[in-house]
Amino acid sequence: MKKIAFIIILIGSLVQAQEVDKEKEKSLKIATNYTWEGNKDLSESNFVNAEANYRRAISKSAENSIAPYNLGNAYYENETYSEAFGRFKQAGENATNKKEKHMAYHNMGNVFMKNKEYQKAVDAYKEALRNDPTDEETRYNLALAKEMLKKQQEEEQKNDQNKDDQNQDDQKDQKDQNQDKKEGDQNEDNKGDQEEENQGDKKEEGDKGEQEKEDNKEGEGDDEEKNDEPYKAEEQKQQQPRPNQLSPQQVKNLLEAMQNEEKKVQEKIDAQKVKGAKIQNEKDW
């Protein structure tokens, strides 16, 4: 009884699998038709209709790797490299054989080359050669990608070195500027000290000049006094009495003495006159 039930279940599974396969086959056939329509539109330079038909083909069957691959080529020709890479990647994932995988990874490598992502291009070309080692075009592209990667790395190292040198130069310039600023500040301080010292010297010189001026003034006074001495000596010489001759002052004093004596004599005479006169008595009646 159990064996009969198992057989019935197995037969049901086979029928269901056949129905699924028929559905997939039908979807793949429709997708293939849309792909052919897209190819026709693309050959007629009708990109819009070609894109639409390729998208219909992709939506109908995930097993169709041709539609995304051809759509990727259309994007690549229009230089829409990001969209192209996405479709090539999809084609590689949907590929059912090595030839289709090889084509998808080869074109992914081409997109990386356009974007100057040379390391990724090298990896993509290597994966393409794993699926088809006989493709000389892929091998050539791999060698070219390696050469471009080497130059890119050397350029990056050179740029890094230049950047380091520039940083060192900037640091040196900054250090020099700081040193110049420090020296400038010291020079300013020294200049200020020198100016103060010069001002002190000038003040000292000024005081010295003033003192010399005062000394000169006093010296001039002494000179004047010395210059006046001959005149004073002459004047004193003139005022000194000559031998056997009275000075003016002595003459003046002598005259005054004579006048005084004369006055005294006159007073005595007047006194005697008063004493010898008679006195009259006056009566009241």
C-alpha positions as CSV (number, residue, x, y, z in Angstrom):
1,M,0.0,0.0,0.0
2,K,2.8,2.4,0.8
3,K,4.7,1.5,-2.4
4,I,1.6,2.4,-4.5
5,A,1.3,5.8,-2.7
6,F,5.0,6.5,-3.3
7,I,4.7,5.7,-7.0
8,I,1.7,8.0,-7.4
9,I,3.6,10.9,-5.7
10,L,6.6,10.3,-7.9
11,I,4.5,10.3,-11.1
12,G,2.9,13.6,-9.9
13,S,6.3,15.2,-9.4
14,L,7.4,14.2,-12.8
15,V,4.3,15.6,-14.4
16,Q,4.7,18.9,-12.5
17,A,8.4,19.1,-13.5
18,Q,7.5,18.6,-17.1
19,E,4.9,21.3,-16.9
20,V,7.5,23.6,-15.3
21,D,10.0,22.8,-18.0
22,K,7.4,23.5,-20.7
23,E,6.6,26.8,-19.1
24,K,10.3,27.7,-18.9
25,E,10.8,26.6,-22.5
26,K,7.8,28.7,-23.6
27,S,9.2,31.7,-21.7
28,L,12.6,31.2,-23.1
29,K,11.2,31.0,-26.6
30,I,9.3,34.3,-26.1
31,A,12.4,35.9,-24.7
32,T,14.4,34.7,-27.7
33,N,11.9,36.3,-30.0
34,Y,12.1,39.6,-28.2
35,T,15.9,39.4,-28.4
36,W,15.8,39.0,-32.2
37,E,13.4,42.0,-32.4
38,G,15.9,44.0,-30.3
39,N,18.8,43.0,-32.5
40,K,16.8,44.1,-35.6
41,D,16.0,47.5,-34.0
42,L,19.6,47.9,-33.0
43,S,20.8,47.2,-36.6
44,E,18.4,49.9,-37.7
45,S,19.9,52.3,-35.2
46,N,16.6,52.4,-33.3
47,F,18.0,52.3,-29.8
48,V,14.8,53.0,-28.0
49,N,12.9,50.1,-29.5
50,A,15.9,47.8,-29.1
51,E,16.2,48.6,-25.4
52,A,12.5,48.0,-24.9
53,N,12.6,44.6,-26.6
54,Y,15.7,43.5,-24.8
55,R,14.1,44.4,-21.5
56,R,11.0,42.4,-22.4
57,A,13.2,39.5,-23.2
58,I,15.0,39.7,-19.9
59,S,11.8,39.9,-17.9
60,K,10.4,36.8,-19.7
61,S,13.3,34.5,-19.0
62,A,16.1,34.6,-16.5
63,E,17.9,31.9,-18.5
64,N,18.3,34.2,-21.5
65,S,21.9,35.5,-21.3
66,I,21.9,36.9,-24.9
67,A,19.4,39.7,-24.2
68,P,21.3,41.3,-21.3
69,Y,24.6,40.8,-23.2
70,N,23.3,42.5,-26.3
71,L,21.7,45.3,-24.3
72,G,25.0,45.8,-22.5
73,N,26.7,46.2,-25.9
74,A,24.1,48.8,-26.9
75,Y,24.8,50.8,-23.7
76,Y,28.6,50.4,-24.3
77,E,28.3,51.9,-27.8
78,N,26.4,54.8,-26.3
79,E,29.1,55.2,-23.7
80,T,26.8,54.5,-20.8
81,Y,29.3,52.3,-19.1
82,S,27.7,51.8,-15.8
83,E,24.5,50.5,-17.4
84,A,26.6,48.4,-19.7
85,F,28.5,46.8,-16.8
86,G,25.3,45.9,-15.0
87,R,24.0,44.1,-18.1
88,F,27.3,42.2,-18.8
89,K,27.3,41.1,-15.2
90,Q,23.7,39.9,-15.5
91,A,24.7,38.0,-18.7
92,G,27.6,36.3,-16.9
93,E,25.3,35.2,-14.1
94,N,22.7,33.8,-16.5
95,A,25.1,32.1,-18.8
96,T,24.7,28.4,-19.1
97,N,28.0,27.6,-20.8
98,K,31.6,28.8,-20.7
99,K,31.5,30.5,-24.1
100,E,28.7,32.9,-22.8
101,K,30.6,33.5,-19.5
102,H,33.8,34.2,-21.4
103,M,32.0,36.9,-23.6
104,A,30.4,38.5,-20.6
105,Y,33.6,38.8,-18.5
106,H,35.6,40.0,-21.5
107,N,33.2,42.9,-22.0
108,M,33.2,43.6,-18.3
109,G,37.0,44.0,-18.5
110,N,36.4,46.4,-21.4
111,V,34.2,48.6,-19.2
112,F,36.8,48.6,-16.4
113,M,39.4,49.7,-18.9
114,K,37.2,52.6,-20.0
115,N,36.8,53.7,-16.4
116,K,40.6,53.3,-15.8
117,E,39.9,50.6,-13.1
118,Y,42.9,48.5,-14.3
119,Q,43.1,46.1,-11.4
120,K,39.4,45.1,-11.9
121,A,40.0,44.9,-15.7
122,V,42.9,42.4,-15.0
123,D,40.6,40.3,-12.8
124,A,37.8,40.3,-15.4
125,Y,40.1,39.3,-18.3
126,K,41.6,36.5,-16.2
127,E,38.1,35.2,-15.5
128,A,37.3,35.3,-19.2
129,L,40.4,33.3,-20.0
130,R,39.5,30.7,-17.5
131,N,36.4,30.1,-19.5
132,D,38.2,30.3,-22.9
133,P,42.0,30.2,-22.7
134,T,42.3,30.2,-26.5
135,D,41.0,33.8,-27.0
136,E,44.0,35.9,-28.1
137,E,42.0,39.1,-28.0
138,T,41.3,38.6,-24.3
139,R,44.9,37.7,-23.7
140,Y,46.1,40.9,-25.4
141,N,43.6,43.0,-23.4
142,L,44.9,41.3,-20.2
143,A,48.5,42.2,-21.1
144,L,47.5,45.8,-21.8
145,A,45.5,46.0,-18.6
146,K,48.6,44.9,-16.6
147,E,50.8,47.5,-18.3
148,M,48.3,50.2,-17.6
149,L,48.0,49.0,-14.0
150,K,51.8,49.2,-13.6
151,K,51.9,52.8,-14.9
152,Q,49.0,53.7,-12.7
153,Q,50.7,52.4,-9.6
154,E,54.0,54.1,-10.5
155,E,52.1,57.4,-11.1
156,E,50.3,57.0,-7.8
157,Q,53.6,56.3,-6.0
158,K,55.1,59.4,-7.7
159,N,52.1,61.5,-6.7
160,D,52.4,60.2,-3.1
161,Q,56.1,61.0,-3.1
162,N,55.4,64.4,-4.5
163,K,52.7,64.9,-1.9
164,D,55.1,63.9,0.8
165,D,57.7,66.2,-0.6
166,Q,55.2,69.0,-0.8
167,N,54.2,68.3,2.8
168,Q,57.8,68.4,3.8
169,D,58.3,71.6,1.8
170,D,55.2,73.1,3.4
171,Q,56.5,72.1,6.9
172,K,59.9,73.5,6.1
173,D,58.3,76.7,4.8
174,Q,56.2,77.0,7.9
175,K,59.2,76.3,10.0
176,D,61.2,79.0,8.1
177,Q,58.3,81.4,8.5
178,N,58.1,80.7,12.2
179,Q,61.9,81.2,12.4
180,D,61.7,84.4,10.4
181,K,58.8,85.6,12.6
182,K,60.8,84.8,15.7
183,E,63.9,86.6,14.4
184,G,61.7,89.5,13.3
185,D,60.3,89.7,16.8
186,Q,63.8,89.6,18.3
187,N,64.9,92.3,15.8
188,E,61.9,94.4,16.9
189,D,62.8,93.9,20.5
190,N,66.5,94.7,19.8
191,K,65.4,97.7,17.8
192,G,63.2,98.9,20.7
193,D,66.1,98.4,23.1
194,Q,68.5,100.2,20.7
195,E,66.0,103.0,20.3
196,E,65.7,103.3,24.1
197,E,69.5,103.2,24.4
198,N,69.8,105.9,21.6
199,Q,67.2,108.0,23.3
200,G,69.1,107.6,26.6
201,D,72.3,108.6,24.8
202,K,70.6,111.5,23.1
203,K,69.2,112.6,26.5
204,E,72.7,112.3,28.0
205,E,74.1,114.2,25.1
206,G,71.4,116.8,25.6
207,D,72.1,117.1,29.3
208,K,75.8,117.3,28.5
209,G,75.1,119.9,25.8
210,E,73.0,121.9,28.3
211,Q,75.8,121.7,30.8
212,E,78.3,122.8,28.3
213,K,76.0,125.6,27.3
214,E,75.7,126.7,30.9
215,D,79.5,126.4,31.3
216,N,80.0,128.4,28.1
217,K,77.5,131.0,29.4
218,E,79.4,131.2,32.7
219,G,82.6,131.3,30.8
220,E,81.2,134.2,28.7
221,G,80.3,136.0,31.9
222,D,83.8,135.5,33.1
223,D,85.1,136.7,29.8
224,E,82.9,139.8,30.0
225,E,84.1,140.4,33.5
226,K,87.6,140.0,32.3
227,N,86.8,142.3,29.3
228,D,85.4,144.9,31.8
229,E,88.4,144.8,34.0
230,P,90.5,147.3,31.9
231,Y,87.6,149.8,31.9
232,K,87.1,149.4,35.7
233,A,90.8,149.7,36.2
234,E,90.9,152.9,34.1
235,E,87.9,154.3,36.0
236,Q,89.5,153.5,39.4
237,K,92.7,155.0,38.1
238,Q,90.9,158.2,37.2
239,Q,89.2,158.4,40.6
240,Q,92.5,157.9,42.5
241,P,94.0,161.4,43.6
242,R,97.0,162.5,41.8
243,P,100.0,163.7,43.9
244,N,99.5,167.3,45.3
245,Q,96.0,167.4,43.9
246,L,92.6,167.1,45.8
247,S,90.1,164.7,44.4
248,P,86.6,166.0,43.7
249,Q,85.2,164.3,46.8
250,Q,87.9,165.9,48.9
251,V,87.1,169.3,47.5
252,K,83.4,168.7,48.1
253,N,84.1,167.7,51.7
254,L,86.4,170.6,52.2
255,L,83.7,173.1,51.0
256,E,81.1,171.6,53.2
257,A,83.4,171.9,56.2
258,M,84.1,175.5,55.4
259,Q,80.5,176.3,55.1
260,N,79.8,174.6,58.4
261,E,82.5,176.6,60.1
262,E,81.1,179.8,58.6
263,K,77.7,178.9,59.8
264,K,78.9,178.3,63.3
265,V,80.7,181.7,63.3
266,Q,77.6,183.5,62.2
267,E,75.5,181.8,64.8
268,K,77.9,183.0,67.5
269,I,77.7,186.6,66.3
270,D,73.9,186.5,66.2
271,A,73.9,185.2,69.8
272,Q,76.0,188.0,71.1
273,K,73.7,190.6,69.5
274,V,70.7,189.1,71.2
275,K,72.4,189.1,74.6
276,G,73.5,192.8,74.5
277,A,70.1,194.3,73.6
278,K,67.8,195.9,76.3
279,I,64.6,194.4,77.3
280,Q,61.6,196.7,77.6
281,N,58.8,196.0,80.1
282,E,55.4,196.3,78.7
283,K,52.5,197.2,81.0
284,D,49.0,196.1,80.8
285,W,47.7,199.4,81.4
